[in-house]
Amino acid sequence: MAWLMLASVLPSMAQAELPTYELSIRDGHFTPPLLEVAAGQRFKIVLNNIGQGPAEFESTPLRVEKVLSPGVTTFVVIHPLRPGRYPFFDEFNPQLPEGGILAQ
């Protein structure tokens, strides 16, 4: 009986893996500046602050905000997006160009 319960859990565990994208922030600059993702699918962004000061990944349309100290790596999970472009920026460096997520 226990193997039946385990067999029913395994497919859901496989589905739990999210597509993952890496984004580095160095003194307000994002690398890569544009993430291309699949529309309609949840995904994870691993954020890595490789700069000398604090950084903030913020996106108003996505309602996401994450502050990172220097050298910190963390992540955010983004809900399924409709096709389109979603800007993000570093609030500590508002004078620098925005990055973006392109959902297709």
Residue, then its C-alpha position, 0 to 999 in steps of 0.5 A: m500500500a505504501w508504494l501506491m502512495l509513493a507512486s502517486v507522489l512522484p509525478s507531482m514531485a517531478q512537476a514541482e521543478l520550475p524553469t530557473y533563470e539566473l540574474s546577476i546585479r552589479d552596481g545597478h547593472f543586470t546581466p543578462p538585461l533581458l530574460e526570455v521566458a515562456a508565457g503562462q508558466r511559473f518560473k524562478i529567478v536566482l538573483n546574485n548581487i555581485g556588486q560592492g553595495p546593496a541591490e534591489f530587484e524590483s518590478t512594479p507590474l510583477r509586484v516583486e521586490k527583493v533587497l540583496s546585500p553585497g555577495v548575497t544570492t536569493f531567488v524569487v518565484i514569478h507567477p505565470l505571465r501573459p505574453g508581453r514585456y515586464p520591466f524591473f530595476d534596481e531602486f538603489n540605482p534608478q538612473l541606470p537602464e531597466g532590465g526586463i522579462l519578455a514572456q512569449 
